[in-house]
Amino acid sequence: MPSRISRSIRDVVRALQEERETISISVEVGMRKLQHELDAANAHISAEYFVPKDATGHKGVTAIAVRDRDTKFLAGHVVEQKGAGQQGVVSQLLKDLRKMGHHDKIVIRTDLEVSIIDFSNRLAKDRATSKTLLDTAPRSHSTANVDSDIAAQSIHHTCRHYVVAVQDRSQEQYD
C-alpha cells in the first residue's frame, strides 16, 4: 500500500510542477505581449544632455538632444544650464514633439542624471492633457539609452561639419 500511495503522491507532485511551469511560462509570454503592445501604442523619445567639445581645454556649451525611436527625428538645443528651469527649451521641445506628430501618449527615456529627470518631469507637466510616461535606463545597462547617445553624437557631428564649412568659406579658424 505505501508504495502505491507514494507513487500517487509523486505523480500528483509531478503534475503540479508541470502545471506550475506551464503557468509560469504563460505569465512570462503574457508579460512580453503586454510590454510589446505598450511599446507599440506609445511613441518613444530619448533625451540627454551633452557638452560638445572640439579640443581639450576649450569650454563647450551645454545642449540637450532628443531622438524619436521610430522616426529617428533629431532635435538639439543649446541650454544655459541643466535642469527644469529652462522654460524656453521646454517650450521648444514641446514644439518639436508636435512636429514629430506626438500629440498623445509618449514615453520619455533618460539616463539617471537628476537634471534630465527634472527636465523630463517639467516637460511632462507642461504637456498637461497629454499622457507622458517617464522611463529611466537602468544603471547596469550601458546600452539601455542608446537612442539619446546616437542623438547627441549625430547633433555634435552635424554642428562640427557646419563649423568646418564656415571655416572653409571664410578661411578663418573659429574656436
N, C-alpha and C positions, 0 to 999 in steps of 0.2 A: 503493500500500500504506500509506504513513504516514497518509494521511487516513482510511482505514478503521480503522486501529488507534487513531488519536486519537479518532475518533467512538465507537468501542467503549469506550475508556477514559473518555471524557466520559459516556457512558451509564451505565457502572458507577459512576462518581463520583456522578452524579445519583441513581442508585438507592440508593447508600449514604447520601447526605444525606437523602433522603426517609425511609429506614428509621430513621436516627438521630433525625429529628424525630418520627417515629411512636413510637419507643421513649421519647423524652423526654416526649412528651405522655402516654403510657401511665403512666409513672412518676409524673408530676405528678398525674394523675387518681387513681392508686392511693394516693398520699400523702394527698390530700384525703379520700378514702374512709376511709382508716385513721384520720385525725385525727377525722373525723366519728363513726366507731364508738367511738373512745376517749372523745370528748366525751359521747356518748350513754350509755356504760357507767359513767361516773363522775359523782357529784354535784359541783357546782362551788360553792365557798364563797369569798367575797371578804372580806378583813379589812383594817381600817385603824384607826390611832389618830387621834383628833381632839380638839380642845380647843374646846368651845363657849364663846363669849363673847357677852355681850349688849351691853356698852358698852366703849368704848376705855378703857384704864387699869384695868379690872377684871380680876382674875386668874380665869381659867376653870379648870375641872377637866379632867384628862386622862381620856379614855374610849376604849374600843375598840368598834368597830362591826363586825358580821358580817352578811352577807346571803347567802342561798341564791339562786343564779341562777334555778333553775327554779320554786321555790315562792314566792319573794320574801319568805321568812321573815326577819324582822329580829331581831337581838339586840344589845343595847348594855349595857356595864358600865363603871362608873367604876373606874379603876385608880389606885393610889398612885403608880406610876411605870411608865414604858415598859420593855419587855424581858421576858426569860424568868423573872424572879424572882418572879412573881406566881402562886403555886400556887393561891390561892383563885379567881382569874379563870380559870386554866386548867381547874380543876375545874368551874366554872360553864359554860364554853364546851363542855366535854365533855358536860355535861347538855343544853345547848342543841342540840348535834349529834344526840343521841339523840332529843330532842323533834322535831327536823326529820325523823327517821327514817333517819338516816345511821349505820348500824352497820357498813358495809363500806367500800368504796373511796370516797375523796373527793379532790378537788383543791382545795388552798387557794391562792388567788391573792392576792398582796400587791404593794405597790409595792417599791421598792428600799431603803426605810428599814431600817437594820440592826436596830433594836429590834423591828420587827414580824416580820422574818425570824427573829430569835432566838425570839420568842414562838411563831411557827408551828412551828419545829423542836421546841420543848418540847411543844407540843400534839400533834405527830406522834409524838413519843417516848412520851407518856402514853397514846396510843391503842393502844399495844402491838401486839396481833394484827391490828388493822385497818390496811389499807394507806392511807397518806396521801402524796399527791404534792404537792410544793411548787412553785409556779409564780410567778415574779416578772414583773411587767409591764415591758416594755422602757422605758427612759428616754425614748426618742424618741417614744413614743406617749402623747399626753396623755389619750386616752380609753380606754386599754387596761384600766384597772381601774375602770371607771365604776360597777360594782355596789357597790364599797365606798364610793365617793363618794356615791352615792344613799343608801346605808345611813346614813352619817354625817349627811347633810343631813336625812333623814327623822327620825332619832332626835333631832337637835338641835331641829327644828321641833316635834316632839311634846312634848319637855320644855318648850320655851318656852310652848306652849299650856297646859300644866299650871300653870306659874308664873303666867301671866296669870289663869287660872281661880281659883287660890288668892288672888291679889291682889284680884280682884273680890269674892270671898266675904268676905274679911277687911277690905277697904278699906284695906289697908296695902301699902306697897311693900317688896319683897324684892330684895336685890341678889344 
